[in-house]
Amino acid sequence: MDLIVDNPFVPVLSASAVVALVFAAAARLSGSRWAATLAAPVVFLVAYGVTYQKIPPFPPAGAANKIFWVALFATAAAAGLEALGRVPRWALPVLTALLAAGWIGSTKLADPDSTTLILFATLVVAGGLALWGLDRIATLAAPFGGGAQALAGLAAVSGLSAPTLLFGGSSTGVGVCLGLSAGAALLSAENLGARRILGSAAIMGAGGGLLAALDTIALVTRRADPFALALIALAPFLGPWSVRLLPPALQNRPLVAGLVSGLATLSPLPVIVALLFLRHDNPLG
């Protein structure tokens, strides 16, 4: 019991779960696509607020404060651009990755060297690829995609990001990741029955916040593991691929397809953890 009560992650996990359940109930009762779409970004923002115990002022000073505003602006921009229909949906992940890396690394990019420019370009490409992979799942027809599988993938990618941030020196980032994982997993369960198509703001908002956190340890502190980041970027593509390997009878069961997709996306976790322990000092020791 003491382990639960004294666990520093209990507040963020509890708050994220409550927010997810409230939005899930609102989406189910109202049938609102917007309630379902905005749920994951709001969970991320709440997880940030509980973990850091503040809403950072605007304009934000420091990379950690910018994470909150990247998530908020990415959510608003994706929702607005999708509503206007002026920008193709596939372009939004690249724009979000540019926003995250550009804003987080603005001080480093003011007078960049060649290493910084290469790192910035790599983060934009890898981040855009990861967001596109997750958002693509949201638009695929069942059983290979849909809102439930996209949110399960988001929960998995957030889980993969937690140890990467821990070894990168951001223990607070771990709490945000765990909160988003818990909230997105609950939202995924609600979406199983609804089979709704989520708007792009769901992945761009929450995923953009994750990118901003990872960009902080990559661009600012330079403590991110490149192999772990590469595995995180590729993980979203494992979900749809794994469902295609299922027998047709199991593919037609939403619960089975959703679980397999989410677990496949999470499958690089042991490799990431092993790489981090082999290549870096133990942050817990």
C-alpha positions as CSV (number, residue, x, y, z in Angstrom):
1,M,0.0,0.0,0.0
2,D,2.9,2.4,0.8
3,L,4.3,1.7,-2.6
4,I,1.1,3.0,-4.2
5,V,0.5,5.9,-1.8
6,D,4.1,7.2,-2.0
7,N,4.5,6.6,-5.7
8,P,5.3,10.0,-7.3
9,F,3.5,9.0,-10.5
10,V,0.1,8.3,-8.8
11,P,-1.1,12.0,-9.1
12,V,-0.4,12.3,-12.8
13,L,-1.8,8.8,-13.6
14,S,-4.9,9.5,-11.6
15,A,-5.5,12.9,-13.1
16,S,-4.9,11.6,-16.7
17,A,-7.3,8.7,-16.1
18,V,-10.0,10.9,-14.8
19,V,-9.7,13.4,-17.7
20,A,-9.7,10.5,-20.2
21,L,-12.8,9.0,-18.7
22,V,-14.6,12.4,-18.7
23,F,-13.8,12.9,-22.4
24,A,-14.7,9.3,-23.2
25,A,-18.1,9.7,-21.6
26,A,-18.7,13.0,-23.3
27,A,-17.8,11.5,-26.7
28,R,-20.0,8.5,-26.1
29,L,-23.0,10.4,-24.9
30,S,-22.8,13.2,-27.4
31,G,-21.4,11.4,-30.3
32,S,-19.1,14.3,-30.8
33,R,-16.0,13.7,-33.0
34,W,-14.4,16.8,-31.5
35,A,-14.7,15.5,-28.0
36,A,-13.0,12.3,-29.0
37,T,-10.3,14.2,-31.0
38,L,-9.4,16.7,-28.4
39,A,-9.3,14.1,-25.6
40,A,-5.7,13.0,-26.0
41,P,-4.2,16.5,-26.3
42,V,-6.1,17.6,-23.2
43,V,-4.8,14.5,-21.3
44,F,-1.2,15.5,-22.3
45,L,-1.7,19.1,-21.1
46,V,-3.2,17.9,-17.8
47,A,-0.3,15.4,-17.4
48,Y,2.1,18.2,-18.0
49,G,0.4,20.5,-15.5
50,V,0.2,17.9,-12.8
51,T,3.8,16.8,-13.3
52,Y,5.4,20.2,-13.4
53,Q,2.7,21.7,-11.0
54,K,2.2,24.7,-13.2
55,I,0.9,26.1,-16.4
56,P,4.0,27.9,-17.9
57,P,3.6,31.6,-18.7
58,F,3.5,32.8,-22.3
59,P,5.8,33.6,-23.9
60,P,7.7,30.6,-22.4
61,A,11.3,30.8,-21.3
62,G,13.2,27.6,-21.4
63,A,12.6,24.4,-23.3
64,A,10.6,22.7,-20.6
65,N,8.1,25.5,-20.5
66,K,7.8,25.4,-24.3
67,I,6.6,21.8,-24.3
68,F,3.2,22.8,-23.0
69,W,2.7,25.5,-25.6
70,V,3.9,23.3,-28.5
71,A,1.2,20.8,-27.6
72,L,-1.4,23.5,-27.3
73,F,-0.5,25.3,-30.5
74,A,-0.1,22.0,-32.5
75,T,-3.6,21.0,-31.4
76,A,-5.1,24.4,-32.4
77,A,-3.2,24.6,-35.7
78,A,-4.1,21.0,-36.7
79,A,-7.8,21.5,-35.8
80,G,-7.9,24.9,-37.7
81,L,-6.1,23.7,-40.8
82,E,-8.2,20.6,-41.0
83,A,-11.4,22.6,-40.7
84,L,-10.3,25.0,-43.4
85,G,-9.2,22.1,-45.7
86,R,-6.4,24.2,-47.2
87,V,-3.6,21.9,-46.1
88,P,-3.5,18.1,-46.9
89,R,-3.6,15.9,-43.8
90,W,-0.3,14.3,-44.6
91,A,1.5,17.6,-44.4
92,L,0.4,18.3,-40.8
93,P,2.9,15.8,-39.2
94,V,5.8,17.6,-40.9
95,L,4.5,21.0,-39.8
96,T,4.1,19.8,-36.3
97,A,7.6,18.3,-36.2
98,L,9.0,21.6,-37.6
99,L,7.1,23.5,-34.9
100,A,8.4,21.3,-32.1
101,A,12.0,21.1,-33.2
102,G,12.2,24.8,-34.3
103,W,10.7,26.3,-31.2
104,I,12.5,24.0,-28.7
105,G,15.8,24.5,-30.4
106,S,15.4,28.1,-31.2
107,T,18.3,29.2,-29.1
108,K,20.6,26.6,-30.6
109,L,19.4,27.4,-34.1
110,A,20.1,31.1,-33.7
111,D,23.8,30.5,-34.5
112,P,23.9,26.9,-35.5
113,D,26.9,24.8,-36.5
114,S,26.7,22.0,-39.0
115,T,26.1,19.3,-36.3
116,T,23.1,21.3,-35.0
117,L,21.6,21.7,-38.5
118,I,22.0,18.0,-39.3
119,L,20.4,17.1,-35.9
120,F,17.6,19.5,-36.4
121,A,16.8,18.1,-39.9
122,T,17.0,14.5,-38.6
123,L,14.6,15.3,-35.8
124,V,12.1,16.9,-38.1
125,V,12.2,13.9,-40.5
126,A,12.0,11.3,-37.7
127,G,9.4,13.2,-35.8
128,G,7.3,13.8,-38.9
129,L,7.5,10.1,-39.8
130,A,6.4,9.0,-36.3
131,L,3.4,11.4,-36.3
132,W,2.5,10.5,-39.9
133,G,2.6,6.8,-38.9
134,L,0.3,7.3,-36.0
135,D,-2.1,9.6,-37.8
136,R,-2.2,7.3,-40.8
137,I,-3.5,4.5,-38.5
138,A,-6.4,6.8,-37.5
139,T,-7.5,7.1,-41.2
140,L,-7.1,3.4,-42.1
141,A,-10.2,1.2,-42.4
142,A,-10.8,-1.5,-39.9
143,P,-9.3,-3.9,-39.0
144,F,-5.9,-2.3,-39.8
145,G,-6.7,1.1,-38.3
146,G,-9.2,3.5,-36.8
147,G,-9.4,5.7,-33.7
148,A,-8.9,2.9,-31.2
149,Q,-5.7,1.6,-32.8
150,A,-4.3,5.1,-33.3
151,L,-4.8,5.9,-29.6
152,A,-3.4,2.5,-28.7
153,G,-0.3,3.4,-30.8
154,L,-0.1,6.8,-29.1
155,A,-0.2,5.2,-25.7
156,A,2.6,2.8,-26.8
157,V,4.8,5.5,-28.3
158,S,4.4,7.5,-25.2
159,G,5.5,4.4,-23.2
160,L,8.5,4.0,-25.4
161,S,9.5,7.7,-24.8
162,A,9.5,7.4,-21.0
163,P,12.8,5.5,-20.6
164,T,14.4,7.5,-23.4
165,L,13.6,10.7,-21.5
166,L,14.7,9.2,-18.1
167,F,18.1,8.3,-19.5
168,G,18.2,11.7,-21.2
169,G,18.0,13.4,-17.9
170,S,14.3,14.4,-17.9
171,S,12.7,12.6,-15.0
172,T,9.7,15.0,-15.1
173,G,9.2,13.9,-18.8
174,V,8.6,10.4,-17.6
175,G,5.6,11.4,-15.6
176,V,4.1,13.2,-18.6
177,C,4.7,10.1,-20.7
178,L,3.1,7.7,-18.2
179,G,0.1,10.0,-17.8
180,L,-0.4,10.2,-21.6
181,S,0.0,6.4,-21.9
182,A,-2.7,5.7,-19.3
183,G,-5.1,8.3,-20.7
184,A,-4.6,7.3,-24.3
185,A,-5.1,3.6,-23.4
186,L,-8.4,4.4,-21.7
187,L,-9.5,6.5,-24.7
188,S,-8.6,3.7,-27.0
189,A,-10.8,1.3,-25.1
190,E,-13.8,3.6,-25.5
191,N,-13.1,4.0,-29.2
192,L,-13.2,0.3,-29.8
193,G,-17.0,0.3,-29.7
194,A,-17.4,3.6,-31.5
195,R,-15.1,3.0,-34.5
196,R,-14.9,6.7,-35.2
197,I,-12.3,8.4,-37.3
198,L,-10.4,10.9,-35.2
199,G,-9.4,14.4,-36.4
200,S,-5.7,15.1,-37.0
201,A,-5.5,17.3,-33.8
202,A,-5.6,14.1,-31.7
203,I,-2.2,12.9,-32.8
204,M,-0.7,16.3,-33.7
205,G,-1.5,17.8,-30.2
206,A,-0.4,14.9,-27.9
207,G,2.2,13.7,-30.3
208,G,3.6,17.2,-30.8
209,G,4.0,17.5,-27.1
210,L,5.9,14.2,-27.0
211,L,8.2,15.4,-29.8
212,A,8.9,18.6,-28.0
213,A,10.0,16.7,-24.9
214,L,12.2,14.4,-26.9
215,D,13.6,17.3,-28.9
216,T,14.6,18.9,-25.6
217,I,17.0,16.1,-24.7
218,A,18.1,15.8,-28.3
219,L,18.7,19.5,-29.3
220,V,19.2,21.3,-26.0
221,T,20.9,18.9,-23.5
222,R,22.2,16.6,-26.3
223,R,21.6,13.5,-24.1
224,A,19.1,11.6,-26.3
225,D,20.1,8.2,-27.5
226,P,19.9,8.2,-31.4
227,F,19.1,4.5,-31.6
228,A,16.2,4.8,-29.1
229,L,14.8,7.8,-31.1
230,A,15.0,5.8,-34.3
231,L,13.1,2.9,-32.8
232,I,10.4,5.3,-31.5
233,A,10.0,6.8,-35.0
234,L,9.6,3.4,-36.6
235,A,7.3,1.9,-33.9
236,P,4.0,3.2,-35.2
237,F,4.4,1.2,-38.4
238,L,4.5,-2.1,-36.5
239,G,0.8,-1.9,-35.5
240,P,-0.9,-2.2,-38.9
241,W,1.7,-4.7,-40.0
242,S,1.1,-6.9,-37.1
243,V,-2.7,-6.9,-37.7
244,R,-2.1,-8.1,-41.3
245,L,-0.4,-11.2,-39.9
246,L,-3.5,-12.2,-38.0
247,P,-5.9,-14.8,-39.4
248,P,-8.9,-13.2,-41.0
249,A,-11.2,-14.5,-38.2
250,L,-9.1,-12.6,-35.6
251,Q,-8.7,-9.5,-37.7
252,N,-12.5,-9.1,-37.6
253,R,-12.5,-8.9,-33.8
254,P,-11.9,-5.2,-32.9
255,L,-10.6,-6.0,-29.4
256,V,-8.0,-8.5,-30.7
257,A,-6.9,-6.3,-33.5
258,G,-6.6,-3.3,-31.2
259,L,-4.6,-5.2,-28.6
260,V,-2.3,-6.7,-31.1
261,S,-1.7,-3.4,-32.8
262,G,-0.9,-1.6,-29.5
263,L,1.3,-4.4,-28.2
264,A,3.2,-4.6,-31.5
265,T,3.9,-0.8,-31.3
266,L,5.1,-1.2,-27.8
267,S,7.3,-4.2,-28.6
268,P,10.6,-2.3,-29.1
269,L,10.5,-1.4,-25.4
270,P,12.8,-4.2,-24.2
271,V,15.3,-3.3,-27.0
272,I,15.2,0.4,-26.1
273,V,15.7,-0.3,-22.4
274,A,18.5,-2.7,-23.1
275,L,20.2,-0.2,-25.4
276,L,19.9,2.6,-22.8
277,F,21.4,0.5,-20.0
278,L,24.3,-0.7,-22.3
279,R,25.1,2.7,-23.7
280,H,24.4,5.0,-20.7
281,D,24.9,5.3,-16.9
282,N,22.0,4.0,-14.9
283,P,20.0,7.1,-13.9
284,L,18.4,5.2,-11.0
285,G,21.7,4.2,-9.4
